[in-house]
Amino acid sequence: MRSTKSPSSTSERPAASAWWQRLLGFEPVPVAPHVFALDDERLRYGQFVRDRHGFRLRGYRETALPREPFQRGPLGGPPRDPAAFRELVAALVGSIPGGVKDASLVLPDAWLRVTFSESGELPKSADALDEVLRWKLRRLVPFRVDELRIGATEVSPIPGQEEPRRLLLGFAVDQLLAQVEDAFLAAGVRIGQVTNASLSLLAAVAPVSAGSFAALVMVGAEGYTLIFAHGEQPVLHRYKGFTSTLPEAARASFVGRDLKLTRNFLDEHFPGSALGQVLLLAAPELEPAWLDQLEEGLGSPAASLDGRHLPPLRAEEADVPAWRDLAPMLGAARQEMA
């Protein structure tokens, strides 16, 4: 994502304009094969190397985080103990043979949100571009935009939109990103691409046939994400957080209504379009109920996402996690360009 100045950060970062190009991995820029994934429970690392058979997982590490390591907020928050977090990052990086200099970072969808906006021509200077993006975002989200780091990438327009360009805007709490980046920089690692789990997962999934749309649903502890994609590009992205006080029956009704609304998006903007595969990534115990909801809400058969939907991946170590944990990290590495 595009960098902004943070009073809590003193480490050197890339030029501001570089974040416009690197946001979410949609631009053809070099991406390191080293990927870190962070949430409020674990910090994980994987090195993915492309070969003629697909990908090889050359190394994997993970470490558990202490209870409630990050401050609470609608978009997450910075580490409660920055010094302890830096030590944890340093210990994990120090355990990696050969070390790491550059890496991608995958964050939870709750921390790094995305939305779409129409646009005309955009200014060239970084400061003017930042001002335009913040103005657009203020009209779209209920957050304090001045506290956010913002970036964007251009995606294909949809039929009938008023302005010629369509932007995918990404935003996250700047203090959170700054302190996480500083922890990695202190360990000698420069974070380049920053993305979220659902868009990384989309990058990992094999493209669908030309002319049809696909739906990708990822269910986590805090909420779920629904993506409509055309080829490898998202057309709609919706993250919905769960309300802890909402009874299970009411939650199911809420999800059902939301799925039907998002399906109406395709019918309205792409009349006559076909919805191809509907793929679900969720904990095994949640799959049966969610598959039923997806088929009813989207009006198309749904299937659990598994290794058949991903590029071949071979592990060089015996002790590695299941593919469902590796899939978003693989997607971040798959965006590597020669």
N, C-alpha and C positions, 0 to 999 in steps of 0.2 A: 504494500500500500504506500501511498505517497506520504513522505515524512513531513511533519511539522515540528517546529521548535518546542521543546519541553523544558521547563525550568528544572525538572528533576534529572535531566540527562546531560551529561558532560562529555560523553563519548562521541567520537567522530562517526557520522552516518553518511550514506550516499547523498548525492545532490537531489534536491526536491523533485526535479523533473524525472528522475529515474523511477520513482514510485508510480508515476502515471503509467509508465510502460510495463512495470512489473506486477501490477495489481492482479491477483487471482490467476495468474498464469496463462492468460489468453493471448498475450503478445509473443512473437517468436524471438525470445531472448534466451541466452544460456541459463540453464537451471542446474545446480549441482545435484549429483545423485545422492547426496546426504539429506535426509529428511528427519526433522524432529516433530513430534506430535505432543501437544500439551493440553491437558484439561485439569479439572480440580482434584483429580485422584492420582494421575500418573504423568511422568515425562518419559517419552519413548523415542528411540532412535533406530533408523534403518538405513542401510546403504543398498541401493538398487542399481544394478549394472545391466544395461541392455546387451543382449547377444542375439545370435541368429535364431534361437529357439524362443525368445521372449525376454524374460528378465531373470536375473539371479539375485537373490538376497544374500549379499556377501557378509553382512553383519547385522546383529540386532541386540539392542540393550534397552532395558527399562528400569525405572526406579519409582517407588511409591512416594507420594507427597504426604506431608503431615495433614492431619484433619483440618479442614477449612483453611487452606493455604492462601486463598485470595479473598479480598474484600468483596462483600455482596453488593450487587447492583443489577439493574435491568440489562446491562451489557457486560456484566462481570466487573471486576475491579483489580487494582494492582496487588502484588503480594503483600501480605500482612507483615512479613519479616523479610525485606529485600536482601539483607545480608545472608540470612539462612538460605534463601532461594539461590543466590549466587553460588554459595558453597555446594548446594545440591547439583546445580548445572555443571560446575567445575568438576565435581566427582564423576558425573556420568561421562562428560567429554574426556576426562583423563583416562577412563577405562577403555576407550575406543582405540584399537591398534592403528597406528599411523596418524592418528589425530584427524581433526576436521577443521578446515579453514572457511568454507562457504557452505551454506545449507538453506533449505526451505523450512518453513514453519507452518504446521497445520493446527488451526485453532478450532474450538467448538463453534457451531453455528450461533449459539447464544451470545458469544463474544464478538464475532465478526459477522455482522449482518449485511445483507445486500438488498438493493431495490433497483427499480428501473426508472429512467426519466428520459423524456424526449428533449432534443436539443437542436439548435442551429449550429452555425460555425462556432468553434471554441477558440478562446484567446491562446496565443502561443506562449506568453510568459507564465512562469510557474505561479507567481503571486496572483495574477489576474485569473488564471484557471482555478486556483484554490477558492477565490472569492465567488466565482460562478457556481462551482460545485456546492459550496456551503449554502448559497442562496437557494439552489434547487432542493437541497436536502432539507432545509428548514420547512419547506412546503409539504414534505412527504413523511417526516418521522416526528414522534413526540419526545425527542431527546434534546439535551443541551448541545447544540451543534458545535459551539465554540470549544467544547471539551473533547471533541472527537478528532481522530485522524481520518482523512477522507481520501479516497482515490477512485478511479473509474477506468473503464475500458469500453470501447465502442463495440456494440453487437448489431446484428441485423435488425433493421426496422420491421415493424409489423404492419400489415395492411391497414390503411385508413388513419395512421397517426398523422398529427398535424404538422410536426416538424420533421426535417429530413433525416436526422440522426437519432439513434437510440443508445442510451448509455446504461451500463451496469455499474451502479455506484456501490462501493464498499465502505463501511464505516465501523470504527471500533474506538474504545476509550484510549486516548493517546497516552495517558499515564501508564496504563496497563502495558501497552506495546513498548513504550520507552523503557520501562524497568525490565521487561523480559529481554529486550534486545541488549540492554546494558549488561545483563547477567551473562548472556552468550558472548558479547564482546570481551568481557573480563576473562572469559575462558578461551579467547582467541578465535571465536567463531563469528563470522559475519552472516547475519540473516538477510537473504535477498528476497526471494518470493515469499509472501505471506498470503495464505489462503485459508478457507474454512473446510470443514470435513465433508460437507455435502458436495461442494463444487470439485473437491479433490476426488470424491467418489465418482462423480460424473465423468471426470477425465480418465478414470480407470476402466469404466465400463466400455465394452466394444461398441462402436457406433451402430445405430439401427439403420435399416434399409432406407435409401433415399426416398423422400416424399412423405414419409410417415413420422409421427411424433412418438416419443417415449415418455413415460412417467417414471421417476425415480423417487422413492420415499424412504427416508432414513428416520428411524424412531430412536430417541435417546431418553435418558432419565428426566430431562428438563423440558422436552418438547419434541416436535417432529418437523421435518422439512419435506416439502413436495416440490419437485422440479419437473416442469415440462421442457423437454429438449427436442431440438430439431437437428439431427446429426450430432455433432459434438458441442453445440452451442445452446445455452439455456434460453428459453423463450419466456418462461415464468418461473419465479423462485419465491416460495412462501415458507417462512419459518413461523411456527406457532408454539409459544410456550405453554406448558401445562400449569394450571392453577392447582396448587396442592390441596386446597379445600374442596375442589369439585369432585362429587361422587362419581364412581366409575360409570354408572349408567348415563349421567349427564355429560361426562367427557366423551363417551361414545357418540351421543347425539350431536355434540359440538363438532366432533371430527367429521361425522357424516355430512352435516350441513356444509362444512368448509370444503370438503371434497367435491360436492356437487357444484358449489360456486366456482371452484377452480376449473372444473370440467366445462362449465358454461363459458369460461374465458376462451377455450378453443373453439367452441361452437360459434361464439360471437365474432372473433377476429379471424378465424380460419374455417369458415363454413364448409361442410363437406369433408373436412380433414379426418384422417383415420388415426386413431390412437393405437399404436402397436404395442410393444411390450410394456408391462407395468411391473416394475421390480421393487422389492421390499428388502431393506436391511434393518433387522430388528433382532432383539434377543430371542432365542428359540421359543421360550415360553409365551412370547407375545405374538408370534407369527400367525397362528390359526385365526385369532380374532381380527387382526389387522388385514389379513388376506381377504376375509369376508367383507370387511368394511370397504376396502379398496375396490373390490369387484362391484359392490353395490353403489358406491359413491361415484366411481369413474365410469361405470358401465362397460368395463373391459376386464378380461381375465388377468389375474395377478399371480406372480410367482416370487418365491424367495430368491434373492440374489445369491449366487454361489460362484464357485470357481469357474464354472463354464462360461460365465459372462465376462470374465477378466482375461487379460493376457496371461500366457503361461508364466508361472513363477516357480523357480526352483530355489530351495534354501541350501546354503552351504553348511549350515549348522543344524544340529538335530533339535535343539531346544529353542523353538520359535513359536509365536502365538498362532492362533487360527487365522485363516485368510481374511475373515470378516474384520479382524483388527488391523490387518495390514493393508486392506484395500484402499482406504483414503491416502495412506502414505505412498502406496504404489502409484496412485493417480497423480500425486504431486511430483513424483520422480518422472512419470511418463511424459510430462510436459517439457522435458529436456529437449532442446533443439541443438542440432549440430552447428 
